[in-house]
């Protein structure tokens, strides 16, 4: 049996604490090692974690009989994992309901990151990926750190505080709700991540620029399988394609640390298609007692319900309902981050700075638009950002003192 993080005592205890008022989970002899909770309305048991698992596995003890008159729902079974099927003659029956398609890289099929990149990308794309890294490292002091097996509480708190703020900024800028920032859910992830990273069944990958986190990914680990769960990057550095650099560096770590499968999880996103070399299907498993009329009816209802949900989702209705609900009822109402358009002007060599103009901290929230404009400029004109000095200038423009002269950041009226 695979060492599944969602069956760990830590995951179960933390989930019960935050979502089921510390009620104990139900274990069975027939389905191991998953624990369940009883649904409040439908007469069935659902795996602990409910919608927050990213790939459950289980074994069946076909000699056990404690499934009598019961229905058990196990979410998120990926097709690349093997599970035991009930015997055809057994009263215990199984319904499999397809729900999502996911994407993976079969790391174990390649000798190295370079070998994999040569397989999935043409030379110009590989050059662009490496150029993104080169430009980032030319403009900042960059550290790539994988916290897996050990992280101090101080380091964790700093990373997770940045994690929250990056999500907040990213989704406010997109004008979309961010479900992960719902207070109860974020409290769950915060407690869970610290414990599971130190237990080695989860990880936090962080890209630091000049000591500041600008890309963070939280992942689960199933022995030789890594599953990406939450990821975000700083929109200030959008030009540098931090999301792609994150995947490339995590894949490199995977090649060097015995990972066989890198799972980008479910979701029809372009970056997953571009980086993966294989697809898989995620199923819900409904296990029920076929000798019980009530169990048969419940299992059939669940099967029809989840088929309907998939169809509803495939037609994009669920997204529309979610956005309408957010507009009507609100949600995690973050302070909006509105990026205005600024441009860089290179001042003539003869320019001299007036005395007594005020130096400013470009990292202040007030300057988010100007900061992005400057970082975009540095992408094409590399120079260490820490060596630049920024001043408040005439009107709302900023003056930047570089190694070789001066720049002006001004509003782009075009």
C-alpha positions, 0 to 999 in steps of 0.5 A: 500500500502506497504511503498516502498523505491523505490517509495519514493521522495528521491529515485526518486530525487536522481536517476533522478539527477544522471541518467536522468539529473534532468528531472522530472518523469512522474506520472499516475493515473492508476499506483500508486505510481510509477513514470516513465521516457520515454525510448529514443528509445522504445515508453514506460515508465520505472519505475524510478530507472530502473535496480537499484530497488530491489522489486517494488510494485504498485496498479492499479486505474482501473477507471483511463484512462491515460494509453491510447495508452501507455506502462509502464514497471515496473521492479523487482516485487517479487512474495511474493508481491501482486499486483492488476491485470487488470480486464479481460474485461478492455483495460488495459492489463498485461504481466508478464515476469519472470526474476530471482529467489531470496531467502528469510528467512521468519523471521516471521515464527520463534520465534528466531534466535536460532529456525531458525538456528536449522531448517536450519543447523545441530549442527556441522554447528551451532557450526562452525558459533558460533566458527567464532564469538568467534574467531573473538571476542577473537582476536579483539574488535568487535562492531556490529552496525546497522545504521537505522534511524540515522547516522552522516555525519562524521560516514557515510563518514568513513563507505562509504570510507571503503565500497569503499576500501573493494569492491576495494580490494575484486574484485581486488583480484578476478580479476573481474570488480566491477560494483558498483565502476563505478563513477556515480553509486557509487556517486548515492549510496553515496548520496542515502544511507546517506539520506535514512538511516536517513529517516529509509528506508535503513540501514548500518550494520557494523562490526568493529574490533578494530574500523576498518570496516571489514564487511558492508551491505547496505539494503533497508527497506519495512516496515517489509521487509529488502532487502540486496542490497550491501555487502562486507567483508575484505579479510584479515579475510577470515578465519573468514567467515565474510559474514556468521557472517554478515548474522547471526547478521543481522538476529538476529537484524531482529528478534528483530526489527519486520522484517517479511521477510529477502530478499537476493535478486536475484542471484544464490549464494551458501550462499543465498541457505544455509541461506534462507528457501524459494525462490521467482520469480522476474517478469517484468510487462508490462502494455499496452493499448490493444486497441492501435496497437502501444501499443500491438506491443511495449508490445510484443516486450518487452516481447520477448526481456526480454525472450531473455535476460533471456535465454542469461543470463541463458546460461552464455553468458552475463557474458562472454560478460561482462568480454570481454567488461571489458578487451577490454574497461576497467572500474573501473581499481583498483590497483591489490591486489595480495595475496602471500602465507606466513606462520607462524613459532613459534620461540623457547623460547630461541629466543631473539630479536635483538636491534634496529629492526624497528617496522612496521604498519601491517595495511599498504597496503604493508603487506596485504599478511603477515597480512592475514597469521597472522590473519589465525594463530590467528584464531587457536591460539586466542590472541588479535591482538592489543597486538601484536607488529610487526617488519621488520626482515631479508630478507622480513620476519616479526617478531611478538612479542606475549604475550608468545614469538615470531612468524616469518612470512615468505614466503611459498616456498612450 
